[in-house]
């Protein structure tokens, strides 16, 4: 049995026509349809636009908040008030020297006696106000009390004025809150003292700080008003611990001044 093999027909493949130049140009220049802009519907909330330049978002971010803090009128007044009080003190000293009131201690005490009851009253108001708002440095007024009114009467006036201002600080902080304190004082100092309030021994530390003449009493009184300290506890600490600081600082420094000043 013989087998015969035939020729296998060749399979033709269709040739692909090369792209003509016209088709290439058409493929390159495909028309891109523009995306229509979103139509804003009435009442629809639109997303805020991106900042136009680098750093523009700082205005509404941290930089804007810092700019608002710097432009706060109360903060500016609190920072400029010591300079204002210093300027008033210098003006009073110049006036006193020119009028002869500060030429000697006898002349100064005679001038205070000539004011009658208005002299102690004015000193009480200014001293209490300086505790609430630092117009005049409270340390200067504590020293001036014994010099102007004598050791006993000056110390009593200091005690009444400083205690009244300290009690008022607590009430202001209790009703207003921490926001006012952060505007009046430096935020770093406020945050540092707020760390004390987280301690279980804050009441003891507060009493010790009030008794010593080195702590920032005015700010501490404000800070105490933001805690859970009771009113009667605060009053007891102020009335019992304030005299020691006033005696140590007021009488001690005033005695040194009277000893070394050429009066």
Number of C-alpha atoms within 10 A of each C-alpha: 3 4 5 6 6 6 6 6 6 6 6 6 6 6 6 6 6 7 9 9 9 8 11 10 11 11 10 8 9 8 8 6 6 6 6 6 6 6 7 9 8 6 6 8 8 8 6 6 6 8 10 8 7 7 9 12 14 13 13 11 11 11 14 13 13 14 13 12 14 13 11 13 13 15 19 14 16 17 16 13 17 17 14 14 16 14 13 14 14 12 11 13 14 13 13 15 12 11 10 13 18 19 14 13 16 11 15 18 16 12 16 16 15 11 12 10 10 12 15 19 14 11 20 22 13 16 29 24 20 22 25 21 18 20 22 22 17 21 15 14 21 25 23 20 26 24 22 22 20 14 16 12 15 22 23 18 21 28 24 17 22 28 19 20 21 27 20 19 22 25 17 19 20 18 10 13 16 16 9 14 19 15 19 20 15 13 12 10 12 19 12 10 16 16 10 15 19 10 10 9 10 16 17 11 14 22 18 14 18 25 21 18 18 10 14 13 20 20 21 19 25 25 24 24 25 20 16 9 13 10 15 9 11 19 15 12 18 22 17 12 18 24 22 15 18 22 20 14 18 26 23 13 18 20 15 10 14 12 10 8 9 9 12
